[in-house]
């Protein structure tokens, strides 16, 4: 059974930084594409960043230049470094594996 567990969310002021982590278990992590998605209140879930098994990345236009996705296959861990955070980045962030499996989500709130 695949499990994804996120950590690292919280409350941060505008302009601040947070680093999200996702630890996967029960899958062959290294061969699967991994991604971060987010869902703000009243909005649809959207892609934030995606990384293929080969290391190729895709970012939403709204986070390009501010967020960085990375993975450590040896540790089955996916991370998202978020810098220069804005209030509009406030959402529940979800880790995704292979477009199939989802973590439980973690709250990120950007507010002064």
Legacy VTK file of the C-alpha trace (Angstrom):
# vtk DataFile Version 3.0
C-alpha trace
ASCII
DATASET POLYDATA
POINTS 112 float
0.000 0.000 0.000
1.410 3.351 -1.060
1.543 6.026 1.611
2.612 9.631 1.234
3.182 11.743 4.331
3.716 15.500 4.045
5.368 17.765 6.592
6.742 21.277 6.877
3.669 23.436 6.457
2.577 26.245 8.710
2.101 29.976 8.997
4.620 32.340 7.427
4.695 36.056 6.692
4.663 37.355 3.133
8.145 37.195 1.669
9.087 34.291 3.896
10.080 30.724 3.081
8.905 27.222 3.855
10.149 23.792 2.868
7.663 20.978 2.400
8.669 17.342 2.537
6.875 14.188 1.439
8.046 10.732 2.430
6.756 7.847 0.349
6.469 4.209 1.284
5.113 1.104 -0.374
6.054 2.065 -3.916
8.968 2.008 -6.304
9.535 5.695 -5.763
12.448 6.107 -8.141
10.514 5.182 -11.290
7.476 7.377 -10.699
6.788 10.989 -11.471
6.213 13.009 -8.309
4.386 16.269 -7.878
3.055 18.919 -5.566
-0.470 20.227 -5.949
-2.434 22.764 -3.948
-6.026 23.656 -3.307
-7.175 26.988 -1.958
-10.642 27.456 -0.411
-13.308 27.564 -3.110
-10.854 26.693 -5.871
-9.921 23.592 -7.781
-6.803 21.629 -7.004
-3.953 22.784 -9.222
-0.500 21.609 -10.147
2.326 23.464 -8.427
5.371 21.505 -9.578
6.136 18.153 -11.113
9.330 16.140 -11.402
9.721 13.103 -13.631
11.736 10.051 -12.680
14.488 11.429 -14.885
14.554 14.790 -13.153
12.624 16.933 -15.627
10.539 19.613 -13.955
7.370 21.542 -14.678
6.213 24.531 -12.653
3.015 26.501 -12.574
3.596 29.977 -13.969
2.552 31.478 -10.652
5.459 29.856 -8.779
8.262 29.897 -11.358
11.412 31.433 -9.941
10.126 31.146 -6.360
9.539 27.421 -5.783
11.944 24.533 -6.366
10.996 20.872 -6.452
13.543 18.185 -5.656
13.656 14.494 -4.914
15.945 12.037 -3.151
15.279 8.589 -4.541
17.485 6.905 -1.953
15.267 8.305 0.791
11.981 8.148 -1.172
11.522 11.815 -0.383
10.091 14.691 -2.373
10.588 18.298 -1.305
9.314 21.709 -2.269
11.342 24.776 -1.345
9.055 27.803 -1.350
10.599 31.267 -1.271
9.158 34.773 -1.540
5.800 33.464 -0.420
2.689 35.490 -1.176
-0.756 35.476 0.440
-2.109 33.871 -2.733
0.099 30.844 -2.049
-2.144 30.032 0.909
-3.627 26.576 0.335
-3.551 22.950 1.341
-0.581 21.375 -0.405
-0.679 17.752 -1.528
2.058 15.348 -2.517
1.250 13.122 -5.475
2.895 10.023 -6.876
2.388 8.790 -10.395
-0.821 10.813 -10.744
-2.531 8.159 -8.658
-1.573 8.373 -5.012
-2.153 11.367 -2.741
-0.922 12.468 0.630
-3.312 13.771 3.263
-2.397 17.380 2.562
-0.724 20.040 4.652
-1.785 23.618 5.297
0.370 26.532 4.191
-0.815 29.965 5.273
0.903 33.153 4.162
-0.290 36.089 6.210
0.976 39.027 8.187
LINES 1 113
112 0 1 2 3 4 5 6 7 8 9 10 11 12 13 14 15 16 17 18 19 20 21 22 23 24 25 26 27 28 29 30 31 32 33 34 35 36 37 38 39 40 41 42 43 44 45 46 47 48 49 50 51 52 53 54 55 56 57 58 59 60 61 62 63 64 65 66 67 68 69 70 71 72 73 74 75 76 77 78 79 80 81 82 83 84 85 86 87 88 89 90 91 92 93 94 95 96 97 98 99 100 101 102 103 104 105 106 107 108 109 110 111
